[in-house]
Every structure is written in C-alpha cells, then in structure tokens.
Amino acid sequence: MSTAIANTHLVSVARFYESTIGKKAVMAATGLILFGFLIAHMLGNLQIFLGRSFLSCCTSGLRSRLPC
C-alpha cells in the first residue's frame, strides 16, 4: 500500500473519530468489550458454587495450560 493511500485512510479514520458519532461508536465498542470481560469473570467466580471437585478440576486444567 502506498503512503498516500495510507495517509488518506488515516485521515478519514481520524475525521470519523472527531465526530460525535465516531466517539459514540468507540464508546459503545469499548463498553461491549468491558461488559463481556465482566460477564466472563463473573461466570468464573460463580463456579465456586458448583462444588469443590468441579473447581479442583478446572484449576488443574488451567495449571496445565499456563506456563509457570
């Protein structure tokens, strides 16, 4: 891609963000990402009510996937 095309694209993205619609779109996208993060962690924390054996199984699976 040439530099002129890349600069034109960058200017159009910057112009979109400077508008109120662009700022609202960015705010909505980051809100959805944070909401998904919240739900994922809430579901992870609620696993404590499924019992000790289930939680032990899940933690051993996490330990085997993550490097120490």
Backbone as CSV, one residue per row, in Angstrom:
resi,resn,N_x,N_y,N_z,CA_x,CA_y,CA_z,C_x,C_y,C_z
1,MET,0.851,-1.161,0.000,0.000,0.000,0.000,0.905,1.233,0.000
2,SER,0.555,2.176,-0.822,1.406,3.363,-0.895,1.144,4.264,0.301
3,THR,2.062,5.163,0.534,1.950,6.057,1.685,0.796,7.040,1.531
4,ALA,0.540,7.473,0.300,-0.548,8.423,0.079,-1.900,7.797,0.407
5,ILE,-2.077,6.537,0.027,-3.339,5.846,0.324,-3.466,5.623,1.828
6,ALA,-2.369,5.236,2.488,-2.395,5.000,3.924,-2.699,6.298,4.673
7,ASN,-2.106,7.400,4.234,-2.366,8.677,4.889,-3.813,9.112,4.695
8,THR,-4.363,8.877,3.507,-5.750,9.228,3.250,-6.682,8.415,4.139
9,HIS,-6.373,7.145,4.280,-7.181,6.278,5.136,-7.077,6.728,6.593
10,LEU,-5.893,7.075,7.045,-5.677,7.521,8.414,-6.436,8.821,8.688
11,VAL,-6.436,9.713,7.703,-7.154,10.976,7.867,-8.653,10.733,7.965
12,SER,-9.183,9.801,7.173,-10.620,9.524,7.237,-11.000,8.882,8.571
13,VAL,-10.129,8.039,9.108,-10.398,7.438,10.425,-10.348,8.511,11.502
14,ALA,-9.374,9.399,11.425,-9.271,10.480,12.403,-10.474,11.410,12.311
15,ARG,-10.936,11.679,11.118,-12.093,12.543,10.932,-13.353,11.876,11.493
16,PHE,-13.455,10.555,11.317,-14.606,9.832,11.871,-14.589,9.894,13.395
17,TYR,-13.406,9.728,14.003,-13.321,9.752,15.461,-13.616,11.142,16.016
18,GLU,-13.283,12.172,15.290,-13.526,13.529,15.772,-15.013,13.878,15.779
19,SER,-15.825,13.160,15.016,-17.264,13.432,15.009,-17.904,12.844,16.266
20,THR,-19.089,13.340,16.590,-19.773,12.818,17.776,-20.231,11.382,17.565
21,ILE,-20.592,11.038,16.348,-20.999,9.652,16.055,-19.808,8.715,16.240
22,GLY,-18.632,9.131,15.800,-17.429,8.312,15.953,-17.090,8.074,17.412
23,LYS,-17.200,9.116,18.206,-16.903,8.966,19.637,-17.922,8.050,20.313
24,LYS,-19.180,8.148,19.899,-20.202,7.271,20.465,-19.981,5.822,20.029
25,ALA,-19.525,5.620,18.807,-19.244,4.259,18.330,-18.087,3.642,19.104
26,VAL,-17.043,4.420,19.346,-15.901,3.923,20.120,-16.329,3.630,21.554
27,MET,-17.140,4.500,22.131,-17.631,4.289,23.489,-18.488,3.021,23.567
28,ALA,-19.329,2.794,22.572,-20.174,1.595,22.555,-19.321,0.333,22.414
29,ALA,-18.315,0.369,21.544,-17.468,-0.808,21.334,-16.682,-1.144,22.597
30,THR,-16.101,-0.141,23.242,-15.347,-0.420,24.468,-16.278,-0.855,25.596
31,GLY,-17.496,-0.332,25.611,-18.466,-0.772,26.613,-18.836,-2.232,26.440
32,LEU,-19.007,-2.665,25.200,-19.317,-4.082,24.941,-18.151,-4.984,25.334
33,ILE,-16.945,-4.537,25.059,-15.770,-5.329,25.439,-15.686,-5.453,26.959
34,LEU,-15.867,-4.353,27.660,-15.811,-4.401,29.125,-16.960,-5.215,29.714
35,PHE,-18.136,-5.149,29.093,-19.267,-5.943,29.562,-18.979,-7.437,29.393
36,GLY,-18.390,-7.814,28.269,-18.004,-9.210,28.051,-16.974,-9.675,29.063
37,PHE,-16.010,-8.812,29.370,-14.995,-9.109,30.379,-15.648,-9.337,31.739
38,LEU,-16.593,-8.492,32.080,-17.293,-8.603,33.356,-18.070,-9.909,33.441
39,ILE,-18.802,-10.256,32.404,-19.597,-11.490,32.398,-18.693,-12.712,32.499
40,ALA,-17.585,-12.717,31.753,-16.665,-13.863,31.786,-16.089,-14.069,33.184
41,HIS,-15.699,-13.006,33.833,-15.132,-13.145,35.173,-16.200,-13.478,36.205
42,MET,-17.403,-12.967,36.022,-18.480,-13.298,36.940,-18.798,-14.793,36.853
43,LEU,-18.851,-15.325,35.631,-19.117,-16.756,35.474,-17.990,-17.593,36.070
44,GLY,-16.767,-17.125,35.928,-15.648,-17.836,36.535,-15.728,-17.844,38.049
45,ASN,-16.124,-16.720,38.629,-16.235,-16.647,40.086,-17.429,-17.438,40.613
46,LEU,-18.477,-17.567,39.826,-19.649,-18.319,40.274,-19.413,-19.831,40.281
47,GLN,-18.307,-20.287,39.726,-18.009,-21.723,39.734,-17.769,-22.253,41.132
48,ILE,-17.538,-21.368,42.085,-17.319,-21.827,43.454,-18.561,-22.519,44.006
49,PHE,-19.745,-22.170,43.477,-20.986,-22.777,43.953,-21.257,-24.138,43.313
50,LEU,-20.434,-24.557,42.350,-20.624,-25.860,41.711,-19.960,-26.992,42.476
51,GLY,-19.217,-26.668,43.495,-18.615,-27.703,44.332,-17.103,-27.734,44.234
52,ARG,-16.522,-28.349,45.245,-15.071,-28.399,45.360,-14.435,-29.247,44.259
53,SER,-15.047,-30.358,43.892,-14.449,-31.238,42.887,-14.441,-30.577,41.506
54,PHE,-15.511,-29.864,41.167,-15.550,-29.174,39.885,-14.499,-28.071,39.833
55,LEU,-14.373,-27.309,40.896,-13.396,-26.221,40.945,-11.973,-26.767,40.889
56,SER,-11.729,-27.889,41.553,-10.409,-28.510,41.522,-10.057,-28.984,40.111
57,CYS,-11.039,-29.536,39.417,-10.836,-29.992,38.038,-10.502,-28.805,37.128
58,CYS,-11.231,-27.696,37.304,-10.986,-26.513,36.466,-9.616,-25.907,36.728
59,THR,-9.219,-25.835,37.990,-7.921,-25.231,38.298,-6.775,-26.101,37.811
60,SER,-6.939,-27.411,37.862,-5.869,-28.272,37.342,-5.757,-28.120,35.825
61,GLY,-6.882,-27.904,35.161,-6.848,-27.662,33.714,-6.170,-26.354,33.389
62,LEU,-6.399,-25.333,34.195,-5.729,-24.041,33.971,-4.225,-24.152,34.213
63,ARG,-3.853,-24.875,35.245,-2.433,-25.012,35.562,-1.672,-25.758,34.471
64,SER,-2.335,-26.709,33.820,-1.644,-27.476,32.783,-1.493,-26.648,31.490
65,ARG,-2.367,-25.651,31.281,-2.291,-24.820,30.057,-1.359,-23.635,30.201
66,LEU,-1.231,-23.106,31.402,-0.444,-21.889,31.592,0.982,-22.221,31.970
67,PRO,1.951,-21.492,31.401,3.349,-21.723,31.804,3.598,-21.148,33.199
68,CYS,4.424,-21.826,33.958,4.716,-21.361,35.328,5.916,-20.434,35.364
